[in-house]
Amino acid sequence: MKKFILLFSVLAFSACFQQEKNCTDFKTGTFEFESYLNGEMVNSRFERRDSIEIDYFQGHTDTSSVRWINDCEYILKNLNPKNMAEKKPIHIKILTTSKNGYIFEYGVVGETRKERGEVRKVED
């Protein structure tokens, strides 16, 4: 019984301090994203204007459509796919936000594998 009361107290206390998500602050702007590619840290930059996203990575530019499901979730679909993998839409869910960026979860639509990443907003 004591374990139940302790667990309930912890859950109730933590619910009061959930981080506020201001996802609408990130529907537009210029962003940077760091990730590992073949064991090396690489940086990419992208611009999002509500329903379109332009990615700049290693001298290449890609354009994707953005379809917002709600304020914190959207589907990215490459407008000019070069192979079958690029034809698959990506589901992105913003998990938490801060003043300068957000942490998100992403994966191919229809697949269970999910990854996480962090984006930093560099311009409005």
Biopython code that builds the backbone (N, CA, C, O; Angstrom):
import numpy as np
from Bio.PDB.StructureBuilder import StructureBuilder

atoms = [
    (1, "MET", "N", (0.826, -1.188, 0.000)),
    (1, "MET", "CA", (0.000, 0.000, 0.000)),
    (1, "MET", "C", (0.876, 1.259, 0.000)),
    (1, "MET", "O", (0.565, 2.234, -0.685)),
    (2, "LYS", "N", (1.975, 1.235, 0.775)),
    (2, "LYS", "CA", (2.867, 2.380, 0.825)),
    (2, "LYS", "C", (3.477, 2.644, -0.544)),
    (2, "LYS", "O", (3.648, 3.797, -0.940)),
    (3, "LYS", "N", (3.813, 1.555, -1.283)),
    (3, "LYS", "CA", (4.381, 1.718, -2.623)),
    (3, "LYS", "C", (3.374, 2.381, -3.556)),
    (3, "LYS", "O", (3.743, 3.233, -4.364)),
    (4, "PHE", "N", (2.110, 1.995, -3.447)),
    (4, "PHE", "CA", (1.072, 2.580, -4.281)),
    (4, "PHE", "C", (0.922, 4.073, -3.997)),
    (4, "PHE", "O", (0.826, 4.872, -4.928)),
    (5, "ILE", "N", (0.901, 4.453, -2.730)),
    (5, "ILE", "CA", (0.761, 5.862, -2.348)),
    (5, "ILE", "C", (1.970, 6.661, -2.817)),
    (5, "ILE", "O", (1.821, 7.779, -3.311)),
    (6, "LEU", "N", (3.169, 6.095, -2.666)),
    (6, "LEU", "CA", (4.388, 6.767, -3.120)),
    (6, "LEU", "C", (4.367, 6.938, -4.637)),
    (6, "LEU", "O", (4.674, 8.021, -5.136)),
    (7, "LEU", "N", (4.016, 5.904, -5.369)),
    (7, "LEU", "CA", (3.949, 5.978, -6.829)),
    (7, "LEU", "C", (2.918, 7.009, -7.271)),
    (7, "LEU", "O", (3.185, 7.810, -8.167)),
    (8, "PHE", "N", (1.756, 6.993, -6.655)),
    (8, "PHE", "CA", (0.710, 7.963, -6.984)),
    (8, "PHE", "C", (1.181, 9.393, -6.707)),
    (8, "PHE", "O", (0.929, 10.292, -7.509)),
    (9, "SER", "N", (1.851, 9.605, -5.598)),
    (9, "SER", "CA", (2.350, 10.936, -5.242)),
    (9, "SER", "C", (3.380, 11.428, -6.252)),
    (9, "SER", "O", (3.352, 12.589, -6.658)),
    (10, "VAL", "N", (4.289, 10.544, -6.657)),
    (10, "VAL", "CA", (5.314, 10.912, -7.636)),
    (10, "VAL", "C", (4.665, 11.270, -8.966)),
    (10, "VAL", "O", (5.018, 12.281, -9.572)),
    (11, "LEU", "N", (3.724, 10.458, -9.429)),
    (11, "LEU", "CA", (3.044, 10.735, -10.696)),
    (11, "LEU", "C", (2.252, 12.038, -10.642)),
    (11, "LEU", "O", (2.294, 12.828, -11.584)),
    (12, "ALA", "N", (1.544, 12.262, -9.565)),
    (12, "ALA", "CA", (0.763, 13.493, -9.429)),
    (12, "ALA", "C", (1.672, 14.712, -9.374)),
    (12, "ALA", "O", (1.366, 15.741, -9.976)),
    (13, "PHE", "N", (2.790, 14.603, -8.656)),
    (13, "PHE", "CA", (3.738, 15.703, -8.542)),
    (13, "PHE", "C", (4.384, 16.009, -9.893)),
    (13, "PHE", "O", (4.514, 17.172, -10.273)),
    (14, "SER", "N", (4.789, 14.963, -10.615)),
    (14, "SER", "CA", (5.452, 15.180, -11.902)),
    (14, "SER", "C", (4.485, 15.726, -12.940)),
    (14, "SER", "O", (4.910, 16.453, -13.838)),
    (15, "ALA", "N", (3.210, 15.406, -12.848)),
    (15, "ALA", "CA", (2.219, 15.924, -13.793)),
    (15, "ALA", "C", (2.096, 17.435, -13.681)),
    (15, "ALA", "O", (1.769, 18.102, -14.663)),
    (16, "CYS", "N", (2.348, 17.978, -12.512)),
    (16, "CYS", "CA", (2.261, 19.423, -12.306)),
    (16, "CYS", "C", (3.416, 20.164, -12.967)),
    (16, "CYS", "O", (3.322, 21.368, -13.206)),
    (17, "PHE", "N", (4.504, 19.460, -13.264)),
    (17, "PHE", "CA", (5.689, 20.111, -13.797)),
    (17, "PHE", "C", (6.026, 19.685, -15.222)),
    (17, "PHE", "O", (7.186, 19.732, -15.630)),
    (18, "GLN", "N", (5.014, 19.269, -15.975)),
    (18, "GLN", "CA", (5.278, 18.908, -17.364)),
    (18, "GLN", "C", (5.661, 20.156, -18.138)),
    (18, "GLN", "O", (5.072, 21.225, -17.976)),
    (19, "GLN", "N", (6.659, 19.987, -18.978)),
    (19, "GLN", "CA", (7.167, 21.107, -19.758)),
    (19, "GLN", "C", (6.123, 21.544, -20.775)),
    (19, "GLN", "O", (5.513, 20.718, -21.454)),
    (20, "GLU", "N", (5.930, 22.836, -20.869)),
    (20, "GLU", "CA", (4.987, 23.384, -21.820)),
    (20, "GLU", "C", (5.556, 23.266, -23.225)),
    (20, "GLU", "O", (6.748, 23.485, -23.442)),
    (21, "LYS", "N", (4.695, 22.916, -24.181)),
    (21, "LYS", "CA", (5.124, 22.818, -25.569)),
    (21, "LYS", "C", (4.534, 23.993, -26.343)),
    (21, "LYS", "O", (3.319, 24.191, -26.368)),
    (22, "ASN", "N", (5.406, 24.759, -26.965)),
    (22, "ASN", "CA", (4.981, 25.866, -27.816)),
    (22, "ASN", "C", (5.342, 25.528, -29.257)),
    (22, "ASN", "O", (6.180, 26.193, -29.866)),
    (23, "CYS", "N", (4.718, 24.511, -29.787)),
    (23, "CYS", "CA", (5.068, 23.997, -31.112)),
    (23, "CYS", "C", (4.827, 25.020, -32.217)),
    (23, "CYS", "O", (5.554, 25.031, -33.211)),
    (24, "THR", "N", (3.832, 25.867, -32.064)),
    (24, "THR", "CA", (3.534, 26.833, -33.128)),
    (24, "THR", "C", (4.686, 27.813, -33.348)),
    (24, "THR", "O", (4.786, 28.412, -34.418)),
    (25, "ASP", "N", (5.555, 27.984, -32.352)),
    (25, "ASP", "CA", (6.731, 28.846, -32.507)),
    (25, "ASP", "C", (7.710, 28.291, -33.532)),
    (25, "ASP", "O", (8.614, 29.003, -33.969)),
    (26, "PHE", "N", (7.542, 27.030, -33.921)),
    (26, "PHE", "CA", (8.501, 26.369, -34.799)),
    (26, "PHE", "C", (7.908, 25.949, -36.144)),
    (26, "PHE", "O", (8.495, 25.136, -36.858)),
    (27, "LYS", "N", (6.754, 26.500, -36.483)),
    (27, "LYS", "CA", (6.164, 26.189, -37.792)),
    (27, "LYS", "C", (6.900, 26.893, -38.920)),
    (27, "LYS", "O", (6.873, 26.435, -40.062)),
    (28, "THR", "N", (7.549, 27.991, -38.609)),
    (28, "THR", "CA", (8.325, 28.710, -39.618)),
    (28, "THR", "C", (9.675, 29.090, -39.027)),
    (28, "THR", "O", (9.823, 29.214, -37.811)),
    (29, "GLY", "N", (10.652, 29.273, -39.901)),
    (29, "GLY", "CA", (11.967, 29.703, -39.461)),
    (29, "GLY", "C", (13.071, 28.927, -40.146)),
    (29, "GLY", "O", (12.826, 28.081, -41.006)),
    (30, "THR", "N", (14.300, 29.239, -39.742)),
    (30, "THR", "CA", (15.483, 28.540, -40.223)),
    (30, "THR", "C", (16.055, 27.764, -39.044)),
    (30, "THR", "O", (16.181, 28.294, -37.940)),
    (31, "PHE", "N", (16.400, 26.503, -39.290)),
    (31, "PHE", "CA", (16.784, 25.589, -38.226)),
    (31, "PHE", "C", (18.074, 24.862, -38.580)),
    (31, "PHE", "O", (18.434, 24.743, -39.751)),
    (32, "GLU", "N", (18.767, 24.375, -37.547)),
    (32, "GLU", "CA", (19.944, 23.538, -37.728)),
    (32, "GLU", "C", (19.735, 22.237, -36.982)),
    (32, "GLU", "O", (19.107, 22.192, -35.924)),
    (33, "PHE", "N", (20.283, 21.171, -37.567)),
    (33, "PHE", "CA", (20.141, 19.831, -37.022)),
    (33, "PHE", "C", (21.477, 19.122, -37.147)),
    (33, "PHE", "O", (22.051, 19.074, -38.235)),
    (34, "GLU", "N", (21.983, 18.571, -36.047)),
    (34, "GLU", "CA", (23.233, 17.820, -36.062)),
    (34, "GLU", "C", (22.922, 16.338, -35.918)),
    (34, "GLU", "O", (22.050, 15.943, -35.144)),
    (35, "SER", "N", (23.649, 15.527, -36.678)),
    (35, "SER", "CA", (23.475, 14.086, -36.574)),
    (35, "SER", "C", (24.765, 13.390, -36.980)),
    (35, "SER", "O", (25.670, 14.000, -37.550)),
    (36, "TYR", "N", (24.827, 12.109, -36.675)),
    (36, "TYR", "CA", (25.981, 11.306, -37.062)),
    (36, "TYR", "C", (25.699, 10.634, -38.393)),
    (36, "TYR", "O", (24.627, 10.066, -38.601)),
    (37, "LEU", "N", (26.663, 10.702, -39.283)),
    (37, "LEU", "CA", (26.592, 10.036, -40.573)),
    (37, "LEU", "C", (27.914, 9.324, -40.791)),
    (37, "LEU", "O", (28.963, 9.960, -40.897)),
    (38, "ASN", "N", (27.860, 8.008, -40.858)),
    (38, "ASN", "CA", (29.066, 7.187, -41.009)),
    (38, "ASN", "C", (30.098, 7.502, -39.922)),
    (38, "ASN", "O", (31.294, 7.585, -40.201)),
    (39, "GLY", "N", (29.629, 7.677, -38.684)),
    (39, "GLY", "CA", (30.516, 7.916, -37.552)),
    (39, "GLY", "C", (31.024, 9.338, -37.417)),
    (39, "GLY", "O", (31.828, 9.623, -36.528)),
    (40, "GLU", "N", (30.576, 10.231, -38.274)),
    (40, "GLU", "CA", (31.036, 11.623, -38.253)),
    (40, "GLU", "C", (29.863, 12.565, -37.982)),
    (40, "GLU", "O", (28.779, 12.387, -38.537)),
    (41, "MET", "N", (30.082, 13.565, -37.131)),
    (41, "MET", "CA", (29.045, 14.549, -36.835)),
    (41, "MET", "C", (28.891, 15.490, -38.034)),
    (41, "MET", "O", (29.863, 16.105, -38.475)),
    (42, "VAL", "N", (27.677, 15.598, -38.553)),
    (42, "VAL", "CA", (27.401, 16.475, -39.692)),
    (42, "VAL", "C", (26.283, 17.438, -39.314)),
    (42, "VAL", "O", (25.454, 17.144, -38.452)),
    (43, "ASN", "N", (26.276, 18.583, -39.969)),
    (43, "ASN", "CA", (25.301, 19.624, -39.688)),
    (43, "ASN", "C", (24.460, 19.866, -40.936)),
    (43, "ASN", "O", (24.996, 19.958, -42.041)),
    (44, "SER", "N", (23.170, 19.967, -40.765)),
    (44, "SER", "CA", (22.294, 20.331, -41.875)),
    (44, "SER", "C", (21.466, 21.541, -41.450)),
    (44, "SER", "O", (21.295, 21.818, -40.263)),
    (45, "ARG", "N", (20.970, 22.235, -42.433)),
    (45, "ARG", "CA", (20.188, 23.440, -42.194)),
    (45, "ARG", "C", (18.926, 23.331, -43.030)),
    (45, "ARG", "O", (18.966, 22.838, -44.157)),
    (46, "PHE", "N", (17.807, 23.786, -42.488)),
    (46, "PHE", "CA", (16.578, 23.780, -43.271)),
    (46, "PHE", "C", (15.717, 24.985, -42.923)),
    (46, "PHE", "O", (15.773, 25.525, -41.819)),
    (47, "GLU", "N", (14.919, 25.385, -43.905)),
    (47, "GLU", "CA", (13.965, 26.481, -43.756)),
    (47, "GLU", "C", (12.570, 25.902, -43.883)),
    (47, "GLU", "O", (12.289, 25.132, -44.801)),
    (48, "ARG", "N", (11.698, 26.275, -42.956)),
    (48, "ARG", "CA", (10.313, 25.816, -43.012)),
    (48, "ARG", "C", (9.402, 27.031, -43.048)),
    (48, "ARG", "O", (9.530, 27.944, -42.232)),
    (49, "ARG", "N", (8.490, 27.033, -43.995)),
    (49, "ARG", "CA", (7.485, 28.085, -44.144)),
    (49, "ARG", "C", (6.111, 27.447, -44.112)),
    (49, "ARG", "O", (5.403, 27.416, -45.119)),
    (50, "ASP", "N", (5.740, 26.942, -42.953)),
    (50, "ASP", "CA", (4.468, 26.298, -42.666)),
    (50, "ASP", "C", (4.220, 25.047, -43.505)),
    (50, "ASP", "O", (4.201, 23.952, -42.945)),
    (51, "SER", "N", (4.029, 25.155, -44.821)),
    (51, "SER", "CA", (3.672, 23.981, -45.620)),
    (51, "SER", "C", (4.778, 23.520, -46.565)),
    (51, "SER", "O", (4.558, 22.627, -47.383)),
    (52, "ILE", "N", (5.953, 24.114, -46.461)),
    (52, "ILE", "CA", (7.084, 23.712, -47.308)),
    (52, "ILE", "C", (8.369, 23.754, -46.487)),
    (52, "ILE", "O", (8.538, 24.614, -45.623)),
    (53, "GLU", "N", (9.272, 22.814, -46.767)),
    (53, "GLU", "CA", (10.545, 22.770, -46.069)),
    (53, "GLU", "C", (11.645, 22.571, -47.103)),
    (53, "GLU", "O", (11.560, 21.685, -47.953)),
    (54, "ILE", "N", (12.670, 23.398, -47.020)),
    (54, "ILE", "CA", (13.818, 23.311, -47.920)),
    (54, "ILE", "C", (15.035, 22.936, -47.085)),
    (54, "ILE", "O", (15.421, 23.654, -46.163)),
    (55, "ASP", "N", (15.631, 21.793, -47.428)),
    (55, "ASP", "CA", (16.781, 21.267, -46.692)),
    (55, "ASP", "C", (18.062, 21.527, -47.466)),
    (55, "ASP", "O", (18.112, 21.359, -48.685)),
    (56, "TYR", "N", (19.110, 21.945, -46.734)),
    (56, "TYR", "CA", (20.436, 22.169, -47.299)),
    (56, "TYR", "C", (21.398, 21.244, -46.580)),
    (56, "TYR", "O", (21.612, 21.380, -45.375)),
    (57, "PHE", "N", (21.987, 20.294, -47.319)),
    (57, "PHE", "CA", (22.871, 19.318, -46.695)),
    (57, "PHE", "C", (23.982, 18.935, -47.663)),
    (57, "PHE", "O", (23.716, 18.426, -48.752)),
    (58, "GLN", "N", (25.219, 19.179, -47.267)),
    (58, "GLN", "CA", (26.410, 18.827, -48.022)),
    (58, "GLN", "C", (26.323, 19.272, -49.490)),
    (58, "GLN", "O", (26.627, 18.504, -50.403)),
    (59, "GLY", "N", (25.910, 20.504, -49.690)),
    (59, "GLY", "CA", (25.846, 21.076, -51.027)),
    (59, "GLY", "C", (24.624, 20.699, -51.839)),
    (59, "GLY", "O", (24.505, 21.110, -52.993)),
    (60, "HIS", "N", (23.714, 19.928, -51.267)),
    (60, "HIS", "CA", (22.496, 19.518, -51.964)),
    (60, "HIS", "C", (21.285, 20.205, -51.343)),
    (60, "HIS", "O", (21.261, 20.482, -50.144)),
    (61, "THR", "N", (20.289, 20.474, -52.169)),
    (61, "THR", "CA", (19.047, 21.086, -51.710)),
    (61, "THR", "C", (17.901, 20.129, -52.008)),
    (61, "THR", "O", (17.805, 19.591, -53.112)),
    (62, "ASP", "N", (17.033, 19.918, -51.025)),
    (62, "ASP", "CA", (15.837, 19.095, -51.184)),
    (62, "ASP", "C", (14.630, 19.892, -50.720)),
    (62, "ASP", "O", (14.726, 20.681, -49.780)),
    (63, "THR", "N", (13.513, 19.691, -51.365)),
    (63, "THR", "CA", (12.281, 20.368, -50.978)),
    (63, "THR", "C", (11.235, 19.324, -50.610)),
    (63, "THR", "O", (11.052, 18.335, -51.320)),
    (64, "SER", "N", (10.556, 19.555, -49.499)),
    (64, "SER", "CA", (9.514, 18.642, -49.031)),
    (64, "SER", "C", (8.252, 19.427, -48.705)),
    (64, "SER", "O", (8.304, 20.592, -48.311)),
    (65, "SER", "N", (7.124, 18.762, -48.880)),
    (65, "SER", "CA", (5.868, 19.352, -48.430)),
    (65, "SER", "C", (5.710, 19.038, -46.946)),
    (65, "SER", "O", (6.181, 18.009, -46.460)),
    (66, "VAL", "N", (5.050, 19.928, -46.248)),
    (66, "VAL", "CA", (4.786, 19.755, -44.818)),
    (66, "VAL", "C", (3.278, 19.776, -44.634)),
    (66, "VAL", "O", (2.614, 20.757, -44.971)),
    (67, "ARG", "N", (2.739, 18.679, -44.094)),
    (67, "ARG", "CA", (1.308, 18.614, -43.788)),
    (67, "ARG", "C", (1.167, 18.477, -42.279)),
    (67, "ARG", "O", (1.505, 17.442, -41.705)),
    (68, "TRP", "N", (0.660, 19.538, -41.641)),
    (68, "TRP", "CA", (0.515, 19.546, -40.187)),
    (68, "TRP", "C", (-0.712, 18.727, -39.797)),
    (68, "TRP", "O", (-1.813, 18.956, -40.299)),
    (69, "ILE", "N", (-0.505, 17.768, -38.894)),
    (69, "ILE", "CA", (-1.587, 16.952, -38.353)),
    (69, "ILE", "C", (-2.245, 17.703, -37.199)),
    (69, "ILE", "O", (-3.469, 17.738, -37.076)),
    (70, "ASN", "N", (-1.417, 18.294, -36.368)),
    (70, "ASN", "CA", (-1.841, 19.171, -35.279)),
    (70, "ASN", "C", (-0.675, 20.117, -35.020)),
    (70, "ASN", "O", (0.292, 20.106, -35.782)),
    (71, "ASP", "N", (-0.732, 20.923, -33.988)),
    (71, "ASP", "CA", (0.327, 21.908, -33.743)),
    (71, "ASP", "C", (1.702, 21.294, -33.508)),
    (71, "ASP", "O", (2.714, 21.966, -33.705)),
    (72, "CYS", "N", (1.759, 20.034, -33.091)),
    (72, "CYS", "CA", (3.036, 19.419, -32.733)),
    (72, "CYS", "C", (3.427, 18.213, -33.591)),
    (72, "CYS", "O", (4.448, 17.579, -33.322)),
    (73, "GLU", "N", (2.644, 17.888, -34.607)),
    (73, "GLU", "CA", (2.963, 16.742, -35.456)),
    (73, "GLU", "C", (2.759, 17.100, -36.914)),
    (73, "GLU", "O", (1.819, 17.808, -37.275)),
    (74, "TYR", "N", (3.673, 16.588, -37.758)),
    (74, "TYR", "CA", (3.517, 16.830, -39.185)),
    (74, "TYR", "C", (4.122, 15.693, -39.998)),
    (74, "TYR", "O", (4.899, 14.884, -39.491)),
    (75, "ILE", "N", (3.742, 15.656, -41.276)),
    (75, "ILE", "CA", (4.243, 14.668, -42.221)),
    (75, "ILE", "C", (5.079, 15.397, -43.261)),
    (75, "ILE", "O", (4.626, 16.369, -43.866)),
    (76, "LEU", "N", (6.313, 14.915, -43.466)),
    (76, "LEU", "CA", (7.206, 15.447, -44.501)),
    (76, "LEU", "C", (7.184, 14.498, -45.691)),
    (76, "LEU", "O", (7.322, 13.286, -45.529)),
    (77, "LYS", "N", (7.010, 15.052, -46.882)),
    (77, "LYS", "CA", (7.035, 14.234, -48.087)),
    (77, "LYS", "C", (7.927, 14.909, -49.118)),
    (77, "LYS", "O", (7.662, 16.038, -49.533)),
    (78, "ASN", "N", (8.984, 14.216, -49.530)),
    (78, "ASN", "CA", (9.938, 14.738, -50.489)),
    (78, "ASN", "C", (9.230, 15.002, -51.818)),
    (78, "ASN", "O", (8.557, 14.115, -52.342)),
    (79, "LEU", "N", (9.373, 16.206, -52.365)),
    (79, "LEU", "CA", (8.700, 16.571, -53.605)),
    (79, "LEU", "C", (9.420, 16.058, -54.847)),
    (79, "LEU", "O", (8.802, 15.928, -55.904)),
    (80, "ASN", "N", (10.710, 15.764, -54.740)),
    (80, "ASN", "CA", (11.503, 15.274, -55.873)),
    (80, "ASN", "C", (12.343, 14.078, -55.461)),
    (80, "ASN", "O", (13.571, 14.153, -55.456)),
    (81, "PRO", "N", (11.686, 12.967, -55.112)),
    (81, "PRO", "CA", (12.452, 11.799, -54.645)),
    (81, "PRO", "C", (13.320, 11.217, -55.754)),
    (81, "PRO", "O", (12.920, 11.158, -56.916)),
    (82, "LYS", "N", (14.516, 10.790, -55.366)),
    (82, "LYS", "CA", (15.466, 10.219, -56.319)),
    (82, "LYS", "C", (15.496, 8.690, -56.249)),
    (82, "LYS", "O", (16.075, 8.037, -57.117)),
    (83, "ASN", "N", (14.868, 8.122, -55.209)),
    (83, "ASN", "CA", (14.811, 6.670, -55.064)),
    (83, "ASN", "C", (13.597, 6.292, -54.221)),
    (83, "ASN", "O", (12.869, 7.161, -53.740)),
    (84, "MET", "N", (13.388, 5.004, -54.048)),
    (84, "MET", "CA", (12.211, 4.515, -53.305)),
    (84, "MET", "C", (12.224, 4.975, -51.846)),
    (84, "MET", "O", (11.175, 5.302, -51.292)),
    (85, "ALA", "N", (13.395, 5.004, -51.227)),
    (85, "ALA", "CA", (13.477, 5.414, -49.820)),
    (85, "ALA", "C", (13.015, 6.861, -49.653)),
    (85, "ALA", "O", (12.356, 7.182, -48.664)),
    (86, "GLU", "N", (13.345, 7.729, -50.590)),
    (86, "GLU", "CA", (12.962, 9.143, -50.499)),
    (86, "GLU", "C", (11.481, 9.364, -50.789)),
    (86, "GLU", "O", (10.953, 10.440, -50.509)),
    (87, "LYS", "N", (10.804, 8.358, -51.349)),
    (87, "LYS", "CA", (9.369, 8.474, -51.624)),
    (87, "LYS", "C", (8.529, 8.276, -50.370)),
    (87, "LYS", "O", (7.370, 8.687, -50.328)),
    (88, "LYS", "N", (9.108, 7.648, -49.344)),
    (88, "LYS", "CA", (8.357, 7.341, -48.128)),
    (88, "LYS", "C", (8.223, 8.585, -47.257)),
    (88, "LYS", "O", (9.225, 9.224, -46.935)),
    (89, "PRO", "N", (6.992, 8.937, -46.870)),
    (89, "PRO", "CA", (6.805, 10.105, -46.004)),
    (89, "PRO", "C", (7.316, 9.834, -44.589)),
    (89, "PRO", "O", (7.338, 8.695, -44.125)),
    (90, "ILE", "N", (7.724, 10.907, -43.921)),
    (90, "ILE", "CA", (8.261, 10.845, -42.560)),
    (90, "ILE", "C", (7.293, 11.538, -41.602)),
    (90, "ILE", "O", (6.851, 12.659, -41.855)),
    (91, "HIS", "N", (6.972, 10.864, -40.511)),
    (91, "HIS", "CA", (6.121, 11.442, -39.467)),
    (91, "HIS", "C", (7.033, 12.045, -38.401)),
    (91, "HIS", "O", (7.929, 11.374, -37.890)),
    (92, "ILE", "N", (6.800, 13.308, -38.071)),
    (92, "ILE", "CA", (7.609, 14.000, -37.064)),
    (92, "ILE", "C", (6.687, 14.494, -35.959)),
    (92, "ILE", "O", (5.647, 15.102, -36.210)),
    (93, "LYS", "N", (7.103, 14.212, -34.723)),
    (93, "LYS", "CA", (6.324, 14.627, -33.555)),
    (93, "LYS", "C", (7.239, 15.418, -32.624)),
    (93, "LYS", "O", (8.244, 14.892, -32.145)),
    (94, "ILE", "N", (6.899, 16.664, -32.369)),
    (94, "ILE", "CA", (7.657, 17.494, -31.436)),
    (94, "ILE", "C", (7.286, 17.056, -30.024)),
    (94, "ILE", "O", (6.113, 17.073, -29.649)),
    (95, "LEU", "N", (8.292, 16.664, -29.244)),
    (95, "LEU", "CA", (8.055, 16.154, -27.894)),
    (95, "LEU", "C", (8.145, 17.251, -26.845)),
    (95, "LEU", "O", (7.280, 17.351, -25.974)),
    (96, "THR", "N", (9.185, 18.073, -26.921)),
    (96, "THR", "CA", (9.352, 19.183, -25.983)),
    (96, "THR", "C", (9.933, 20.374, -26.733)),
    (96, "THR", "O", (10.615, 20.217, -27.745)),
    (97, "THR", "N", (9.655, 21.553, -26.224)),
    (97, "THR", "CA", (10.204, 22.762, -26.827)),
    (97, "THR", "C", (10.941, 23.567, -25.768)),
    (97, "THR", "O", (10.697, 23.440, -24.568)),
    (98, "SER", "N", (11.849, 24.398, -26.256)),
    (98, "SER", "CA", (12.540, 25.353, -25.398)),
    (98, "SER", "C", (12.511, 26.690, -26.142)),
    (98, "SER", "O", (11.877, 26.806, -27.190)),
    (99, "LYS", "N", (13.178, 27.664, -25.616)),
    (99, "LYS", "CA", (13.204, 28.980, -26.262)),
    (99, "LYS", "C", (13.830, 28.903, -27.651)),
    (99, "LYS", "O", (13.366, 29.570, -28.575)),
    (100, "ASN", "N", (14.885, 28.090, -27.807)),
    (100, "ASN", "CA", (15.662, 28.076, -29.044)),
    (100, "ASN", "C", (15.516, 26.821, -29.893)),
    (100, "ASN", "O", (16.181, 26.712, -30.923)),
    (101, "GLY", "N", (14.674, 25.870, -29.504)),
    (101, "GLY", "CA", (14.575, 24.658, -30.303)),
    (101, "GLY", "C", (13.602, 23.657, -29.732)),
    (101, "GLY", "O", (12.798, 23.964, -28.852)),
    (102, "TYR", "N", (13.698, 22.448, -30.258)),
    (102, "TYR", "CA", (12.803, 21.393, -29.802)),
    (102, "TYR", "C", (13.434, 20.022, -29.970)),
    (102, "TYR", "O", (14.354, 19.832, -30.765)),
    (103, "ILE", "N", (12.918, 19.074, -29.204)),
    (103, "ILE", "CA", (13.296, 17.671, -29.308)),
    (103, "ILE", "C", (12.129, 16.977, -29.997)),
    (103, "ILE", "O", (10.965, 17.210, -29.669)),
    (104, "PHE", "N", (12.463, 16.117, -30.961)),
    (104, "PHE", "CA", (11.413, 15.479, -31.737)),
    (104, "PHE", "C", (11.681, 13.996, -31.916)),
    (104, "PHE", "O", (12.792, 13.509, -31.709)),
    (105, "GLU", "N", (10.628, 13.296, -32.306)),
    (105, "GLU", "CA", (10.694, 11.886, -32.630)),
    (105, "GLU", "C", (10.256, 11.758, -34.083)),
    (105, "GLU", "O", (9.321, 12.431, -34.516)),
    (106, "TYR", "N", (10.935, 10.892, -34.836)),
    (106, "TYR", "CA", (10.574, 10.751, -36.239)),
    (106, "TYR", "C", (10.717, 9.318, -36.711)),
    (106, "TYR", "O", (11.473, 8.528, -36.146)),
    (107, "GLY", "N", (9.973, 9.002, -37.762)),
    (107, "GLY", "CA", (10.048, 7.680, -38.353)),
    (107, "GLY", "C", (9.264, 7.649, -39.650)),
    (107, "GLY", "O", (8.441, 8.525, -39.916)),
    (108, "VAL", "N", (9.525, 6.641, -40.441)),
    (108, "VAL", "CA", (8.801, 6.465, -41.699)),
    (108, "VAL", "C", (7.351, 6.111, -41.376)),
    (108, "VAL", "O", (7.090, 5.275, -40.510)),
    (109, "VAL", "N", (6.423, 6.741, -42.063)),
    (109, "VAL", "CA", (5.001, 6.478, -41.849)),
    (109, "VAL", "C", (4.734, 4.983, -42.067)),
    (109, "VAL", "O", (5.143, 4.406, -43.075)),
    (110, "GLY", "N", (4.044, 4.374, -41.105)),
    (110, "GLY", "CA", (3.690, 2.965, -41.196)),
    (110, "GLY", "C", (4.706, 2.018, -40.587)),
    (110, "GLY", "O", (4.427, 0.826, -40.458)),
    (111, "GLU", "N", (5.871, 2.509, -40.210)),
    (111, "GLU", "CA", (6.890, 1.662, -39.586)),
    (111, "GLU", "C", (6.963, 1.965, -38.097)),
    (111, "GLU", "O", (6.659, 3.080, -37.672)),
    (112, "THR", "N", (7.363, 0.981, -37.307)),
    (112, "THR", "CA", (7.392, 1.160, -35.855)),
    (112, "THR", "C", (8.689, 1.770, -35.352)),
    (112, "THR", "O", (8.704, 2.349, -34.266)),
    (113, "ARG", "N", (9.773, 1.662, -36.100)),
    (113, "ARG", "CA", (11.068, 2.193, -35.660)),
    (113, "ARG", "C", (11.024, 3.722, -35.618)),
    (113, "ARG", "O", (10.647, 4.375, -36.591)),
    (114, "LYS", "N", (11.416, 4.272, -34.478)),
    (114, "LYS", "CA", (11.446, 5.722, -34.273)),
    (114, "LYS", "C", (12.832, 6.139, -33.811)),
    (114, "LYS", "O", (13.522, 5.391, -33.119)),
    (115, "GLU", "N", (13.222, 7.323, -34.196)),
    (115, "GLU", "CA", (14.480, 7.929, -33.764)),
    (115, "GLU", "C", (14.144, 9.268, -33.116)),
    (115, "GLU", "O", (13.039, 9.789, -33.265)),
    (116, "ARG", "N", (15.111, 9.807, -32.403)),
    (116, "ARG", "CA", (14.937, 11.126, -31.790)),
    (116, "ARG", "C", (16.021, 12.062, -32.263)),
    (116, "ARG", "O", (17.118, 11.639, -32.627)),
    (117, "GLY", "N", (15.700, 13.338, -32.255)),
    (117, "GLY", "CA", (16.660, 14.342, -32.641)),
    (117, "GLY", "C", (16.360, 15.647, -31.946)),
    (117, "GLY", "O", (15.344, 15.792, -31.266)),
    (118, "GLU", "N", (17.256, 16.591, -32.126)),
    (118, "GLU", "CA", (17.090, 17.920, -31.531)),
    (118, "GLU", "C", (17.411, 18.954, -32.592)),
    (118, "GLU", "O", (18.402, 18.845, -33.314)),
    (119, "VAL", "N", (16.558, 19.955, -32.672)),
    (119, "VAL", "CA", (16.688, 21.029, -33.659)),
    (119, "VAL", "C", (16.862, 22.345, -32.933)),
    (119, "VAL", "O", (16.247, 22.588, -31.895)),
    (120, "ARG", "N", (17.716, 23.198, -33.497)),
    (120, "ARG", "CA", (17.934, 24.541, -32.949)),
    (120, "ARG", "C", (17.446, 25.556, -33.973)),
    (120, "ARG", "O", (17.809, 25.480, -35.147)),
    (121, "LYS", "N", (16.629, 26.504, -33.534)),
    (121, "LYS", "CA", (16.137, 27.559, -34.410)),
    (121, "LYS", "C", (17.196, 28.648, -34.470)),
    (121, "LYS", "O", (17.656, 29.127, -33.433)),
    (122, "VAL", "N", (17.590, 29.045, -35.688)),
    (122, "VAL", "CA", (18.635, 30.053, -35.842)),
    (122, "VAL", "C", (18.108, 31.380, -36.377)),
    (122, "VAL", "O", (18.756, 32.414, -36.213)),
    (123, "GLU", "N", (16.931, 31.362, -37.018)),
    (123, "GLU", "CA", (16.302, 32.600, -37.515)),
    (123, "GLU", "C", (14.789, 32.409, -37.555)),
    (123, "GLU", "O", (14.297, 31.289, -37.695)),
    (124, "ASP", "N", (14.060, 33.513, -37.430)),
    (124, "ASP", "CA", (12.591, 33.459, -37.565)),
    (124, "ASP", "C", (12.172, 33.483, -39.007)),
    (124, "ASP", "O", (10.978, 33.444, -39.304)),
]
sb = StructureBuilder()
sb.init_structure("model")
sb.init_model(0)
sb.init_chain("A")
sb.init_seg("    ")
for serial, (resi, resn, name, xyz) in enumerate(atoms, 1):
    if name == "N":
        sb.init_residue(resn, " ", resi, " ")
    sb.init_atom(name, np.array(xyz, "f"), 0.0, 1.0, " ", f" {name:<3s}", serial, name[0])
structure = sb.get_structure()
